[in-house]
Amino acid sequence: MSTVLTVFDKWKEFLAQRVDQAEKVGLDDEKISKLAYQIGEFLADKVDPENGEERVLKELWDAGDESERKVMARLMVKLVNKE
């Protein structure tokens, strides 16, 4: 997975593809946001940031409480949906 995370644009593209797949199988926005939150938790716990953008996201994630992290997850989904 680290090659996907090397470049932030690649990460956004990867996330956009996963969101698109989730929408195609009929998941609603709330379920997609929950999945994005779970992915964020996994990445924060298991993956070391490899660039500045990832480092900022991890620091924000670590600084936030659960509800703030859920907002971040929803915002990431919105970010990739609009592109």
N, C-alpha and C positions, 0 to 999 in steps of 0.2 A: 504494500500500500504506500510505502514511502515515496515511490516514484510519482504517484498521483499527487502527493502533497508538496513536491519540490517547487512547483510554480503555482502561485495562488490562482491564476486564471484556469489552470488545469483542474484545481480543486473545485472551483465554481462550476466548471463544465461537468465534472464528475457528479457533483451534487445535483445539478440541473437534470442530468440524465436519470438519476435515481428518483427525483421528484416526478419527472415525466412518466417513468415506469409505474410509480405508485398511483398516479392519477389514472393511468390507462387500466389498471386493475381495479379501479373504483374506490380507492381510499379517499376519504374526505380531507379537508384542510386540517382538521383537528388531529386526525391520525398521522398525517404527514408531519405535522409539527412535533408530535410525540416521538416519532421516529428520528427526526432531526435532533431532538433533545438527547435521545439515547446515543446517537452517533457522536454528538458533542461530548457527552460524558465519557464515552469510550476513548475518543481522541485525547481529551484532557488527561485521562488516566494512563494511557498506553503509548502515546505518540509524542516524541519530542519535536517541538517546532523546528522547522528547517529553514524558515525565512522570516523576514520582519513582519509580514502580515499575519502569519500563523502565531508568532510570538505575541503580537498585540491581542489577537483573538483569545489566546490561552490566558493571558493576563487578565483580560476583561472577564472571561469565564470564571477564573479562579476568584476574582474579586466579587462576583455576583452571588446572590443567594439563589435558591431554586427557582423562584418566580422570575428573577432577572435573567437567569440562564434560559428559561423557557421563552422569554421575549427574544433573546438573542437567536435562539433556534428558529423562531417564527420569522425573524428579520432575515436570516440567511436564506430561508425558503423564498421569501418575497423577493430578495435580491436576485436569486437565480431565475425566478419565474418571470421577472420583468425583462430579462435580457433575451 
